[in-house]
Amino acid sequence: MNGTPATPEAHEGPEVHGAPEALEASEAHETPTPDVIVVGAGPTGLLLAGDLAAAGVRVTLLEKRPHKVSNLSRAFVLHARTLEQLDARGLAEELEAVGKPLERLRLFGGLTFDLRTLPTRFRHVLVLPQYEVEKVLERWAAGAGVDFRYETELTALTQDADGVTVEARGPEGRTERLRAAYVVGTDGMRSAVRGAVGVPFPGKSVIRSVVLADVLLAEKPPNLLTANAVGDAFAFLVPFGDGYYRVIGWHRGRDISEREPVDLAEVKEITRLALGRDFGMHDARWLSRFHSDERQAPAYRVGRVFLAGDAAHVHTPAGGQGMNTGMQDAANLGWKLAAAVTGHAGPELLDSYQAERHPVGRTVLRSSGGIVRLAMAKRPWTLAARAALVAFLGAVAPARRKIAGQITGIGYRYPTPRGAHRLTGTRVPDVALAGGTRLHEALRGGRFVLISPEPARESYGKGSAGRLAVARWVGDRRTTVLVRPDGYVAWAADAAGRADVEAALARHLGPAD
């Protein structure tokens, strides 16, 4: 969930220096050089750092929070495309065992999406708190060799043609200087990295004075996710899995400062207005008030510095797309940075991160904002528009599938050059491969996968053994497809000869190891 809960004074941004010499004048302690520094250890940063380390890249992950599990989760769902990405890393099964699947996603006005028809192995939304996702990702990233620095805050950043230098203040107040080829800011809405490189964050607050509460319930709600909007109020209930429920509520007539305290009586009243009853909520362990913004950075890359997740885009929690969109950013960027660091790709590949992910972020802002505005509809013409949309989507299956594809993430395709094969840029489902394996299994390890109609040729991609898997279709498909490490088609041909395949491998995998 994206938003801004009431907190103490916001962190002051890092000092921005105009040249490396300014940093050299400090008394910072020099530490060994990583290839990439990731700032922010939420799901986006953990996935990115883990992908880089698994590819053999030296990664340092800075996080200003202490190293502990927080029950103050912002997000509660994993969508199908994110589960596919986790499956390609061997992590989905563990999370599926912890979370609870939801096969029908209800939004507003009776609009419901039946996820059982999705073209994926994961025909559901997986409901589980963000901290469960972070626990699995942290363990995986640590096992891959990520250097974690908790209670360490970025205080200065500068870059030149050869790399990026940062200063970071550690838990004992000592400042360290680190040098890396690239830095990625995954440090949230108030991103210190984004501020350091001077990228604006235009947008506005969409809804204010939203209340949050983590409570026990005397009555168990009939549905796994409970949400509704009636008149001037809406409310949302979701279980943590430990007996507590997260309650999110809003009332149109209460535009109260976020500094004002929240009491349980206010949460109960809003819930009763929106859901008809408060389910006997009691024993709140956390109460807060926040506002939800719609903002997007115009640039996801400035030289050797990148932005991902909430550092690049924030939006309303409608549809549960925030954490998922950030993790998709990480999946897109990780293999590209690894290729650049290891000398297998040039700068044009890194440029594609902006070209591919910025449009997705813009679409998510529009879709989540549209859901909220329709849910909050009050005037007769907006209520009529909502009713008409619900009726239209209920009757027109292609439109319903398109929206479901956007919310779940499986419907996006990336832009392609003129003349490219029709499959280029599209997501590849977890297809069965000859020999009893699946695509997601073949992708593990951050590899490209070449799928052809012919028996696998061991000589394909000679010199790229750790970065390429060669497989054959099950059945009579005649198209040859090169799948990127993030599961999208890099190249395809309907009648590919050996020379065509070798040329495509050289173009996309770069020089031999």
Secondary structure, DSSP 8 states (H G I E B T S, - for coil): ---EE--SS-----EE-SSHHHHHTS--EE----SEEEE--SHHHHHHHHHHHHTT--EEEEESS-SS--S--S--EE-HHHHHHHHTTT-HHHHHHHSEEESEEE-STT-EEEGGGSSSS--SEEE--HHHHHHHHHHHHHHHT-EEEET-EEEEEEE-SS-EEEEEE-TTS-EEEEEESEEEE---TT-HHHHHTT----EEEEEEEEEEEEEE-SS--SSSSEEEEETTEEEEEEE-SSS-EEEEEEETT----TTS---HHHHHHHHHHHHS--TT-EEEEEEEEEEEEEEE-S-SEETTEEE-GGGTEE--SGGG-HHHHHHHHHHHHHHHHHHHHTTS--HHHHHHHHHHHHHHHHHHHHHHHHHHHHHT--SHHHHHHHHHHHHHHHH-HHHHHHHHHHHHSTT------TT--TTTT-B----EETTTEEHHHHHTTT-EEEEESS---TTTTTT-GGGEEEEEBSSS---EEEE-TTSBEEEEESS--HHHHHHHHHHHH-S--
